Amino acid sequence: MWIFCLLFSTLFCQSQAQNQAVLSRSRDSDGRCLYTFTVASPEEASCSGSSTNPQIDGVLSRLSALEGLVGRLTAGGAGGEENLQEAYSQVTRERNQLQQEKEQLSRQVQELQKTLADLNEEAETLRQRPCQETQTSGGVWHENRPASDPADDSRNGSYQEMKAEVTEVPASRFIPEGNHSLTGCGDLLSVGNPVLHRKADSITGKYGVWLQDPEPQGLFYSNKTVWRVDAVGKDVRQLFVYEDMDQFSRGFPVKVLVLPEPLESTGATVYRGSLYYQRRRSRTLVRYDLASESVASRQDLPEAGFHGQYPYSWGGYTDIDLAADEQGLWAIYSTSKAKGAIVISHLDPTSLEVRRSWETRIRKKTVANAFMVCGRLYTVGSYTAANTTINYMFDTTSGEGRAISVPFKNKYGYNSMVDYNHGQRKLYAWDNFHMVAYDVRLGRVSRRSS
């Protein structure tokens, strides 16, 4: 609009300054428009018979020119106005979408705050609840604690010492509630159906590792803490920490640790307060202390193949598989000397040095996965077949192996991780984005001559 005003002002000013030259417009008898350009001179200034005001005619002529210019500008700017309107609409849509996402995040934050408040309230209730010992008499429950019970006195030193001794008992020595067949080590008799605990929500969760510590150490974490690593990627360093199985199922980690060195594939395990894993593209084993969040020790596994030399049948650079059971920490791998057959090494959990090794007669590439139970190696026949078997067992006590056939299910069709937890007496597995667990049943310890 300011352009039009400027043009009008310019034309009007010119009409005032150039009153000696006038452009007039009129119609003839046929209705046609006639334009007359008049230039005044001293000799013709008194020419009579003209009824046209020169100033008004000049303004009219310039208004006509201005109308044409406005018409051209309006026609040329239609496309720009349309583009501007479209851009404004797009910005409006994006603003509305961001507002919706903001509201959704606000609702999630409120839910998390409510959950945290409920947990704090429950914890406070448990702290304030007195510990009561009861006994039955004729089917009626009643309190059996005298007023001078030393357990009521938190200042009693002997009681505190006894309490500390109880909490130091490894969780693996207790029989989980509801499974009364757990009476110690023995042969693997059966594996239950997989129970789903969580499904990964992105492509990085196609395969990975999820575990609980069968023998936790210290006060930072317990046997309820869940650990998870999404193993898809070239630089796998994130270790997700969940307070318990419920929070794990909901997908709410309490912490995400960043490992100082990247992890290779799905062979990691958690044992006695440390994460044990293979460093990427090497035969180096790393012990990462979970309490201090730092590397506690590292050691090369002698002659072990790595990065695709001797993986399981599904691939994934699963050359070195670490495992823990009732007898300690193990490495399942192969070497060129063993010509691809599975080698089992019993490791020192502190220094990672090899204490003793055994060579089996089953090739690592022919099995889908393996795990240790009570000092025995068990291998899984297929990682894709819905109904497969645990097809081989090697006993490190006797140094003998044999074929077996224990039914095993791959419910989701791509099982890339199987690990045994002797504290829970379960197998943990990662089956095509799905994190599942299997109950296992063991027989009595077999008495064999060595």
Secondary structure, DSSP 8 states (H G I E B T S, - for coil): -HHHHHHHHHHHHHHHHTTTEEEEEEE-TTS-EEEEEEE--TTTTT-------HHHHHHHHHHHHHHHHHHHHHHHTHHHHHHHHHHHHHHHHHHHHHHHHHHHHHHHHHHHHHHHHHHHHHHHHHHHS----EEEETTEEEE---TT-GGG-TT-HHHHHHHHHHHTS-GGGS--TT-TT--S---EEEE---EEEEE--SGGGSSEEEEE-SS--SSS--TT-EEEEE--SSSEEEEEEESSHHHHHHT--SEEEEEEEEE-TT--EEETTEEEEEBTTSSEEEEEETTTTEEEEEEE-TTB--SSSS-BTTBTT---EEEEETTEEEEEE-BTTTTTEEEEEEE-TTT--EEEEEEEEEEGGGSSEEEEETTEEEEES-SS-SEEEEEEEEETTTTEEEEEEEEEE-TTS-EEEEEEETTTTEEEEEETTEEEEEEEEE--------
